[in-house]
């Protein structure tokens, strides 16, 4: 005998659904969707609860939306009954986890009611609503729809919620929203308490909230304003605590954040004074996590960028020793960051002799043969920077000592770069040669003069005709030719141009 799905039969039907969750067909969903429109509150509540349970299944999520299930759920969100609201929002939260549904939900008119229910006094409703809003922040288009629906002020306000799940959903949603530059500008204009709220959440008792707060600040710190605001809002101390955590996600979120903050020159000294140098150096060797290593060494490079004083402090913290110890065995991305950092430190005239004494040639010279163009270029740039004005604070004996070894030595590196056909590499090599020839170190100059392959390449470059349609930029090409001619002068060889026939 058929039992009609009324207040008599529907509880039996719902009970059967709650017993197991699996893929269902249209015939099963149709009566549930029909009963969402019932005037009976209990039927509405039970129908939305049943639908929410079925919406755990991936196939059901798609089918519910295809069968126009969103509109009755939106109407239920507008109900005055808290239980109905809670179930309807919970169902939409489940539906919003499927990529195929997100844009449809964003266009359905659901975001306005979800935003209003995020402010509900009922914690269950609030939790479900903020979870649904979070699920809608994973694409540019949907984030924009959320912003237009007025979700940002609500999410920021709820950062101070007493509920850890609500804090987590709102922090993560704002972190995703802050990926977009336009959204960061809107946040900067309207949400003056955002940074201080996120800084406070880095001291949350919940690691997942701490992690998302740091990631949200990392995304905000893509902009200069926020880079400064985070430091001014006392964000460095909690970031340092997270950086020194034993929990990998916390370390990663904190070091990613401090990397962005360190980009601003005005933040270099405050970060150093806050005690970050040693922990950052320690991170290079305490983990094999590539992202953490990259963020840590990139931060150290940023901190050294603007002043010789800071460069000296980075060196004193052991950054170069650690890089030398690790660089030949780490992934290429980390090698690139490490060699770039050494190149920046080598810009300081006062540190050149210290760097040479640390034996950096032992790693820089082999890395000029790296399969990575970036690693090659950074290593050569570091060698070039070290070749300039060494005589002011030391001597060129290391260049003489390492002329042939390791890995072909300085000679081999110069030959490879001069013969590479790459304009930038040739420029670096010619400029480096000029620094070495201007050193007035007789032994070194003699070695260069005896290197026929190097001298031949210098001559070829010096005699190069600069043509408007040449593959190189005219200014760069002209500068390389001028440098090569100057090298020949210092070698005591003719600089008159010859024309090669053929």
NORNOR-V432930 format. One record per residue. N is the residue number from 1. SS is DSSP state (A for helix, B for strand, O for the rest). PHI is phi in degrees with one decimal (none if undefined). BURIAL is # if it has 16 or more other C-alpha atoms within 10 Angstrom, else .. Layout:
BEGIN
N & SS & PHI & BURIAL
N & SS & PHI & BURIAL
END
This chain:
BEGIN
1 & O & none & .
2 & O & -76.0 & .
3 & O & -102.8 & .
4 & O & -63.7 & .
5 & O & -81.4 & #
6 & O & -111.8 & .
7 & O & -62.4 & .
8 & O & -82.8 & .
9 & O & -88.5 & .
10 & A & -64.3 & #
11 & A & -56.8 & #
12 & A & -64.6 & .
13 & A & -61.8 & #
14 & A & -63.3 & #
15 & A & -60.0 & .
16 & A & -63.3 & .
17 & A & -64.9 & #
18 & A & -69.6 & .
19 & A & -69.3 & .
20 & O & -155.8 & .
21 & O & -116.4 & .
22 & O & -149.4 & .
23 & O & -64.9 & .
24 & O & -122.2 & .
25 & O & -105.3 & .
26 & A & -60.7 & .
27 & A & -63.4 & .
28 & A & -77.9 & .
29 & A & -74.3 & #
30 & A & -56.2 & .
31 & A & -65.7 & .
32 & A & -68.0 & #
33 & A & -64.1 & #
34 & A & -62.3 & .
35 & A & -76.6 & #
36 & O & -61.7 & #
37 & O & -91.6 & #
38 & O & -62.4 & .
39 & O & -83.0 & .
40 & O & -86.8 & .
41 & A & -58.8 & #
42 & A & -65.4 & .
43 & A & -67.2 & #
44 & A & -56.8 & #
45 & A & -60.8 & #
46 & A & -67.6 & #
47 & A & -64.7 & #
48 & A & -69.1 & #
49 & A & -65.8 & #
50 & A & -63.9 & #
51 & A & -65.7 & #
52 & A & -62.8 & #
53 & A & -67.7 & #
54 & A & -67.1 & #
55 & O & -73.6 & #
56 & O & -74.4 & #
57 & O & -79.0 & #
58 & A & -60.1 & .
59 & A & -64.8 & .
60 & A & -65.1 & #
61 & A & -56.5 & #
62 & A & -68.2 & #
63 & A & -65.6 & #
64 & A & -58.8 & #
65 & A & -70.0 & #
66 & A & -61.2 & .
67 & O & -90.8 & .
68 & O & 64.1 & .
69 & A & -77.5 & #
70 & A & -69.0 & #
71 & A & -61.6 & #
72 & A & -63.9 & #
73 & A & -67.8 & #
74 & A & -63.5 & #
75 & A & -61.7 & .
76 & A & -67.3 & #
77 & A & -63.6 & #
78 & O & -86.2 & #
79 & O & -63.7 & #
80 & O & -86.7 & .
81 & O & -87.2 & .
82 & A & -63.6 & #
83 & A & -63.8 & #
84 & A & -64.7 & #
85 & A & -55.9 & #
86 & A & -60.2 & #
87 & A & -68.1 & #
88 & A & -64.5 & #
89 & A & -65.9 & #
90 & A & -60.8 & #
91 & A & -65.2 & #
92 & A & -65.4 & #
93 & A & -58.5 & #
94 & A & -65.4 & #
95 & A & -62.4 & #
96 & O & -76.1 & #
97 & O & -81.0 & #
98 & O & -94.7 & #
99 & A & -57.3 & .
100 & A & -65.1 & .
101 & A & -93.9 & #
102 & A & -61.5 & #
103 & A & -65.2 & #
104 & A & -66.2 & #
105 & A & -65.0 & #
106 & A & -61.7 & #
107 & A & -89.9 & .
108 & O & -84.0 & .
109 & O & 93.4 & .
110 & A & -79.2 & #
111 & A & -68.4 & #
112 & A & -61.9 & #
113 & A & -59.7 & #
114 & A & -61.8 & #
115 & A & -64.7 & #
116 & A & -66.5 & #
117 & A & -72.1 & #
118 & O & -63.8 & #
119 & O & -96.8 & #
120 & O & -58.0 & #
121 & O & -76.9 & .
122 & O & -85.0 & .
123 & A & -63.7 & #
124 & A & -64.5 & #
125 & A & -63.7 & #
126 & A & -59.7 & #
127 & A & -65.0 & #
128 & A & -64.5 & #
129 & A & -67.2 & #
130 & A & -68.3 & #
131 & A & -63.8 & #
132 & A & -66.0 & #
133 & A & -61.2 & #
134 & A & -59.1 & #
135 & A & -62.9 & #
136 & O & -94.5 & #
137 & O & -104.1 & #
138 & O & -99.0 & #
139 & O & -143.8 & .
140 & A & -57.5 & .
141 & A & -62.4 & .
142 & A & -67.7 & #
143 & A & -60.7 & #
144 & A & -65.4 & #
145 & A & -61.4 & #
146 & A & -63.4 & #
147 & A & -60.4 & #
148 & A & -64.5 & .
149 & O & -80.9 & #
150 & O & 81.0 & .
151 & A & -75.8 & #
152 & A & -58.8 & #
153 & A & -59.4 & .
154 & A & -67.5 & #
155 & A & -62.1 & #
156 & A & -65.7 & #
157 & A & -60.6 & #
158 & A & -79.2 & #
159 & A & -60.4 & #
160 & A & -92.6 & #
161 & O & -59.4 & #
162 & O & -84.3 & .
163 & O & -94.0 & .
164 & A & -62.8 & #
165 & A & -64.9 & #
166 & A & -63.0 & #
167 & A & -56.6 & #
168 & A & -63.9 & #
169 & A & -61.4 & #
170 & A & -70.2 & #
171 & A & -63.5 & #
172 & A & -68.1 & #
173 & A & -61.6 & #
174 & A & -66.1 & #
175 & A & -60.4 & #
176 & A & -67.5 & #
177 & A & -62.5 & #
178 & O & -74.2 & #
179 & O & -65.2 & #
180 & O & -88.8 & #
181 & A & -59.4 & .
182 & A & -63.5 & .
183 & A & -67.4 & #
184 & A & -62.9 & #
185 & A & -65.8 & .
186 & A & -64.8 & .
187 & A & -61.6 & #
188 & A & -64.7 & #
189 & A & -77.6 & .
190 & A & -114.0 & .
191 & O & -114.3 & .
192 & O & -71.3 & .
193 & O & -98.3 & .
194 & A & -60.8 & #
195 & A & -63.3 & #
196 & A & -64.2 & .
197 & A & -66.4 & #
198 & A & -68.5 & #
199 & A & -60.4 & #
200 & A & -63.0 & #
201 & A & -70.6 & #
202 & O & -68.1 & #
203 & O & -102.8 & #
204 & O & -61.0 & #
205 & O & -78.2 & .
206 & O & -101.9 & .
207 & A & -57.5 & #
208 & A & -69.5 & #
209 & A & -71.7 & #
210 & A & -55.7 & #
211 & A & -62.1 & #
212 & A & -69.9 & #
213 & A & -63.2 & #
214 & A & -65.8 & #
215 & A & -68.4 & #
216 & A & -63.3 & #
217 & A & -65.0 & #
218 & A & -59.2 & #
219 & A & -66.5 & #
220 & A & -61.4 & #
221 & O & -73.7 & #
222 & O & -70.0 & #
223 & O & -107.6 & #
224 & A & -56.5 & .
225 & A & -55.9 & .
226 & A & -72.6 & #
227 & A & -57.2 & #
228 & A & -76.3 & #
229 & A & -61.3 & #
230 & A & -64.1 & #
231 & A & -67.1 & #
232 & A & -66.7 & .
233 & O & -92.0 & #
234 & O & 62.5 & .
235 & A & -82.7 & #
236 & A & -69.7 & #
237 & A & -61.0 & #
238 & A & -65.8 & #
239 & A & -63.8 & #
240 & A & -64.7 & #
241 & A & -63.2 & .
242 & A & -66.7 & #
243 & A & -60.8 & #
244 & O & -96.6 & #
245 & O & -69.5 & .
246 & O & -97.0 & .
247 & O & -98.9 & .
248 & A & -54.9 & #
249 & A & -59.8 & #
250 & A & -67.0 & #
251 & A & -60.4 & #
252 & A & -63.6 & #
253 & A & -65.2 & #
254 & A & -69.6 & #
255 & A & -72.0 & #
256 & A & -65.9 & #
257 & A & -67.1 & #
258 & A & -66.6 & #
259 & A & -60.7 & #
260 & A & -65.1 & #
261 & A & -62.6 & #
262 & O & -71.7 & #
263 & O & -64.1 & #
264 & O & -76.6 & #
265 & A & -56.5 & #
266 & A & -70.5 & .
267 & A & -92.7 & #
268 & A & -57.4 & #
269 & A & -65.5 & #
270 & A & -57.6 & #
271 & A & -67.5 & #
272 & A & -63.2 & #
273 & A & -67.6 & .
274 & O & -77.1 & .
275 & O & 95.3 & .
276 & A & -82.9 & #
277 & A & -58.7 & #
278 & A & -62.9 & .
279 & A & -59.7 & .
280 & A & -66.0 & #
281 & A & -62.9 & #
282 & A & -61.2 & #
283 & A & -63.1 & #
284 & A & -60.6 & #
285 & A & -108.9 & .
286 & A & -90.5 & .
287 & O & -146.2 & .
288 & O & -105.1 & .
289 & O & -76.1 & .
290 & A & -60.8 & .
291 & A & -62.7 & .
292 & A & -62.4 & #
293 & A & -61.0 & #
294 & A & -62.3 & #
295 & A & -63.4 & #
296 & A & -64.8 & #
297 & A & -72.0 & #
298 & A & -64.3 & #
299 & A & -63.1 & #
300 & A & -60.1 & #
301 & A & -64.3 & #
302 & A & -60.1 & #
303 & A & -66.1 & #
304 & O & -90.9 & #
305 & O & -67.7 & #
306 & O & -97.6 & #
307 & O & -144.5 & .
308 & A & -65.3 & #
309 & A & -61.1 & .
310 & A & -68.2 & #
311 & A & -59.2 & #
312 & A & -63.6 & #
313 & A & -67.2 & .
314 & A & -64.2 & #
315 & A & -64.0 & #
316 & A & -64.2 & .
317 & O & -74.1 & #
318 & O & 92.7 & .
319 & A & -63.5 & #
320 & A & -70.5 & #
321 & A & -58.0 & #
322 & A & -67.0 & #
323 & A & -62.8 & #
324 & A & -60.3 & #
325 & A & -66.3 & .
326 & A & -105.3 & #
327 & O & -61.7 & #
328 & O & -75.6 & #
329 & O & -115.9 & .
330 & O & -91.4 & #
331 & O & -59.3 & .
332 & A & -58.8 & #
333 & A & -62.1 & .
334 & A & -72.3 & #
335 & A & -56.5 & #
336 & A & -61.0 & #
337 & A & -67.2 & #
338 & A & -66.5 & #
339 & A & -67.8 & #
340 & A & -64.6 & #
341 & A & -64.9 & #
342 & A & -63.1 & #
343 & A & -61.7 & #
344 & A & -66.6 & #
345 & A & -61.9 & #
346 & O & -72.2 & #
347 & O & -72.3 & #
348 & O & -80.2 & #
349 & A & -59.2 & #
350 & A & -70.8 & #
351 & A & -99.0 & #
352 & A & -56.4 & #
353 & A & -65.1 & #
354 & A & -63.2 & #
355 & A & -64.6 & #
356 & A & -63.3 & #
357 & A & -67.9 & .
358 & O & -75.6 & .
359 & O & 81.0 & .
360 & O & -66.6 & #
361 & A & -59.1 & #
362 & A & -60.8 & #
363 & A & -109.2 & #
364 & A & -66.6 & #
365 & A & -63.6 & #
366 & A & -58.7 & #
367 & A & -74.3 & #
368 & O & -70.5 & #
369 & O & -105.5 & #
370 & O & -59.2 & #
371 & O & -63.7 & .
372 & O & -89.2 & .
373 & A & -60.7 & .
374 & A & -63.5 & #
375 & A & -64.0 & #
376 & A & -56.4 & #
377 & A & -63.7 & #
378 & A & -64.7 & #
379 & A & -65.1 & #
380 & A & -66.6 & #
381 & A & -62.5 & #
382 & A & -63.4 & #
383 & A & -62.2 & #
384 & A & -63.4 & #
385 & A & -62.7 & #
386 & A & -70.8 & #
387 & A & -80.9 & #
388 & O & -92.0 & #
389 & O & 60.7 & #
390 & A & -62.1 & #
391 & A & -63.3 & #
392 & A & -68.7 & .
393 & O & -128.4 & .
394 & O & -166.4 & #
395 & O & -142.0 & #
396 & O & -98.7 & #
397 & A & -61.7 & .
398 & A & -65.6 & .
399 & A & -64.8 & #
400 & A & -67.6 & #
401 & A & -61.2 & .
402 & O & -102.3 & #
403 & O & -63.7 & #
404 & O & -106.9 & .
405 & O & -135.7 & #
406 & O & -83.3 & #
407 & O & 53.8 & #
408 & O & 87.9 & #
409 & A & 63.7 & #
410 & A & -60.0 & #
411 & A & -58.4 & #
412 & A & -61.8 & #
413 & A & -60.8 & #
414 & A & -62.2 & #
415 & A & -61.7 & #
416 & A & -60.1 & #
417 & A & -71.0 & #
418 & A & -65.9 & #
419 & O & -92.8 & .
420 & O & -70.1 & .
421 & O & 80.5 & .
422 & O & -90.8 & .
423 & A & -59.7 & #
424 & A & -65.5 & #
425 & A & -63.5 & #
426 & A & -63.0 & #
427 & A & -61.7 & #
428 & A & -59.7 & #
429 & A & -65.9 & #
430 & A & -64.1 & #
431 & A & -63.8 & #
432 & A & -62.2 & #
433 & A & -58.1 & #
434 & A & -62.5 & #
435 & A & -61.7 & #
436 & A & -67.4 & #
437 & A & -71.3 & #
438 & O & -81.6 & #
439 & O & -68.9 & #
440 & O & 65.2 & .
441 & O & -84.9 & #
442 & A & -61.3 & .
443 & A & -63.5 & .
444 & A & -69.1 & #
445 & A & -62.8 & #
446 & A & -64.3 & .
447 & A & -62.0 & .
448 & A & -65.2 & #
449 & A & -61.9 & #
450 & A & -83.6 & .
451 & O & -85.6 & .
452 & A & -60.3 & .
453 & A & -63.5 & #
454 & A & -67.8 & #
455 & A & -62.4 & #
456 & A & -61.3 & .
457 & A & -67.0 & #
458 & A & -62.4 & #
459 & A & -62.1 & #
460 & A & -59.9 & #
461 & A & -68.8 & #
462 & A & -63.7 & #
463 & O & -93.2 & #
464 & O & -67.4 & #
465 & O & -87.1 & #
466 & O & -85.6 & .
467 & O & -115.1 & .
468 & O & -58.6 & .
469 & O & -97.7 & .
470 & O & -67.1 & .
471 & O & -63.5 & .
472 & O & -89.8 & .
473 & O & -65.6 & .
474 & A & -57.2 & .
475 & A & -63.1 & .
476 & A & -63.4 & .
477 & A & -61.8 & #
478 & A & -62.7 & #
479 & A & -67.1 & .
480 & A & -62.4 & #
481 & A & -61.5 & #
482 & A & -62.2 & .
483 & A & -62.2 & #
484 & A & -64.9 & #
485 & A & -63.9 & #
486 & A & -65.5 & #
487 & A & -60.4 & #
488 & A & -64.1 & #
489 & A & -59.2 & .
490 & A & -68.5 & .
491 & O & -83.3 & .
492 & O & 75.3 & .
493 & O & -111.9 & .
494 & O & -61.2 & .
495 & O & -108.4 & .
496 & O & -68.5 & .
497 & O & -76.9 & .
498 & O & -119.6 & .
499 & O & -105.6 & .
500 & O & -88.1 & .
501 & O & -86.1 & .
502 & O & 132.1 & .
END
